[in-house]
């Protein structure tokens, strides 16, 4: 596993800590390795139309993933009887491209 962008010390440290944890145990909680702040606590989530559209698109992708893997513990959805846990939605300051 390598850092996503060169010079990004946070990513490099996180990757090395994650690899060390995986060497010690086959089971670990990944949430402690995810950087970001709770979505509902962010004041910039819907600051402009462009940011709001990106946020909505990301939430749509999360909903689709949760439907596929039957994860009822993230987004509240009355129609599906999901109570949800919005604390599981984190917003990163910067987005790292998958490419």
N, C-alpha and C positions, 0 to 999 in steps of 0.2 A: 504494500500500500504506500502511495506517495502523496505528497501534498498536491492539492489541486492547482495552486498557483505558486510560482516561484517567489520566494521572499516572504511568504505569508507564514509568519512564525506560529500564530495560533493554530493554523491547520496542521503544520508540521508537528507541533507538540501534541495536539489531539490525536493525530495518527499514530505517533509513537506510543502514547499512553494506551490507546485502544489495542494496538498489537501486543503490548506487554500484558494487558488484562486478558486478552484472548489466550496467550500462552499459559497463564496461571489458571484459567477456568474456562470451561466450555459454555458457561452460562453467565451473562452479565446484563445489566440494565443500560441500554443504549442512550436513554434520555439524558444521562449525565454527560454525554459526549456531544450533544446537540447544542449549538450556540444560537441564542436568540432570546427575545423577550416575549412574554405572553401577548398574543394578538390583540386581545381586548384592552390591554393596558397601553397600547401604542397610540400616540396622538397623531401619527402620520399615516395610519392605515388607509384612510379614505380622504386624505388631504386634498388631492386634486383628482380630476376625472381620470387622468392617465393611471395614477396609482390605484384608484378605486377599481378600474377595469382589470389591472394586473392582479389585485387582491382577489377580486371575484373569480377570475379565471383559475387562480391557484386553489381557491376554496372548492371550485367545481371539480378540479382534479383530485383533491383530497376526498371529496364525497364519492367520486367514482371508485377510487381505490378502496375506500371503506366498504362500499357495496360489494365489491368483488371479494374482499377478504373477510367480510362479515364483521367488521370492527365497529361495535356499537358504542365504544367508549371515547369518542372524539367530538363528533358534531351532533348537537341535539336536533332531533327530527321527530316531531309529534306524529306524523303520518306513519313512520316506521316504528314508533314507540321507543325511540332511542333517547335516553336521558342525556347522553353526551357528557363530555368533560372538556370544556373549552380551554382549560389550562394546558391541554395537550396540543394546542395550536400555537406554535412559536413563529415569530416574525424576525427574520435576520436583517441586519443593517444593510448588508449587501448580498446580492444573489450571485452564486457561483454557477457558471454555465456548465451544463452537462457535456458540452463539446469541448 
